[in-house]
Amino acid sequence: MSVGVVRETVLSTLREALEDARASGDLKLTTLPALVLDVPKKTAWGDLATTVAMNLAASERRAPHEIAEIIAGRLRSHPEVLERIDVAPPGYINLTVKRDLWFRVLAEIEAQGEQYGRSTLGLGKRVLLEFVSANPTGPLHVGHGRGAAVGGALANLLQAIGYEVTTEYYINDAGRQVRLMAASVTAVQNPPEDGYKGAYIADLAKQLHDRQQAGDLRSGLSESEVAEWACSQLLQGIKTDLRAFNISFDRWFSEQKDLFDSGAVSQALGWLKEKGYLFEQDGALWFKSTAFGDDKDRVVRKQDGEYTYLASDIAYHRNKLDRGYDLLINIWGADHHGYIPRMQAVVQAFGCPKDRLKVVLVQIVNLLRGGQRVTMSKRAGEMITLREVVEEVGADAAKFIFLTRRADSQLDFDLEVAKQQSAENPVYYVQYAHARVASLFRVAAERGVPVQRTSKVDWSVLSSPDDLELIKPLAEYPALVEASAQALEPHRLTYYLQELAARLHAYYYKHRILPPALEQELDNKDNLKASAQETDRERKRETLTPALTAARLCLFRNVQSVIRNGLGILGVSAPERM
């Protein structure tokens, strides 16, 4: 798969122009530079632009503008691809693509279907993606939900460009927090001062008591046994909540069983000690992380003999590296920012470059209801759980809204907005675009209006600038998927889908798709029309021919296909009816 027929054709033409300039001696070009095409900020500047002339200025020892004029002259010999070539200071080359080339995008989408936008960029490379990994000391809250949405979408994005992705949940079922949770359950009426509180702790205590009374569990369980039992109960709840959120994992990795009980922690630390990366000081065992760029050395075993979180994380990441993955991606809460350098130090200590590990930070979610802040506190038991949010607004709305901002930006999530059936609700607005096209097709089928294949359509009837404004983002979709995956930023897709949906809705209100009598059926059921800013005055004056109907239905089918593909990557459904 390519990055799209338009970009691929223009890039090929640009390479040919550079080769011609080299062959003629106009440019030296000892090596052809990497070519990048950008979309200009203003449509008047053209469809695509390249900075190749500026990139060549140093090696050619000439002014960028002079180089740009040479390249532009060569490009003008390809009128079958480019309508116009303009040079702008200090050396931009702005390109306007021939109209016919844009229509080839629709044939490409139709031919590739659900594969449109996918590529082989990461083929042969393996990725281990670890996310959520919440302590099994309580139910998942909305912050975990945002991490789950980011992780699920990122897994789909990486798979879409060819990577082999394994998803993993790291179960923190060892250490102080688990012991505190167990102590809180066994002493629910008088929990430790820094223990866990809330209704779920009381529920666990009652379950434990009832199971012991029924003989399913013996009385007098040790703290570690209570901890193991309570963790398993909470973990089942976490798994149930994630299934309801349509998030799955290939592997659940236990800190206690897979690291401590297996001896992996002592083995990993022993290996580091042999290499001289551990040292004793003040009765504690330290990791020499400063040798790899960290700002200070870190304790792995405290004076009392208890291991720190870093000890198990060292063993866990050694385990990950030993499994032979080309890239490790961890999705962490933003409060773990300071933990990144020490884990990159760990990766380097085990003989790998630090960029073998990449960390995506997820900022907090400010939960609102009608604009008013909803407070939460996990320790006080006053949290809003992911389950409550999903039950109230649905998995699709929650997931899409979690993905509307960069992961490392704080997010305001208004529960009331997420339930609205209006343009204010971003997921509803995008899903409605998909359902709107499906409604058009149903009415067309009922009245015997065929939806033609692209090869049967007369594209010359699409003469409005609005037609190209709807097609152009479709051409950009493959490049967007690759760029989003490489940057580990799935939120770019939500921006894209909202913009594409806005263009489709605006087009629908401005232009007729079906004959007036048939469109009236759809208008009467239109949930968005009351809030739409577009006017349908032009639409009412427009003359619709069978050829124009066929072309617009085919255009809409391809827009629908791209919306469906994009929603699929985000893990959001594409409904046929709303």
ABEGO torsion letter per residue (X at the ends): XBAEAAAAAAAAAAAAAAAAAAAAGABAGABBBBBBBBBBABAAAEABBBAAAAAAAAAAGBBAAAAAAAAAAAAAABAAABABBBBBOAGBBBBBBBAAAAAAAAAAAAAAEAABGBBAAABGBBBBBBBGGBBBAEBBBAAAAAAAAAAAAAAAAAAAAGBBBBBBBBBBABEAAAAAAAAAAABAABBBAABBBEAAAAAAAAAAAAAAAAGABBBGBBAAAAAAAAAAAAAAAAAAAAAAAGBBBABBBBAAAAAAAAGAAAAAAAAAAAAGABBBBGGBBBBBAAAAGBABBBBABBAAGBBBAAAAAAAAAAAAAAAGBABBBBBBBAAAAAAAAAAAAAAAAAGBBAAABBBBBBBBBBBBBGGBBBBBBAAAGABBBAAAAAAAAEAAAAAAAAAABBAABBBBBBAAAAABBBAABAAAAAAAAAAAAAAAAAAAAAAGBBBBBAAABBAAABABAAAAAAAAAAAAAAAAAAAAAAAGBAAAAAAAAAAAAAAAAAAAAABBABBAAAAAAAAAABAAAAABABBAAAAAABBBBAAAAAAAAAAAAAAAAAAAAAAAAAGBBBBABX
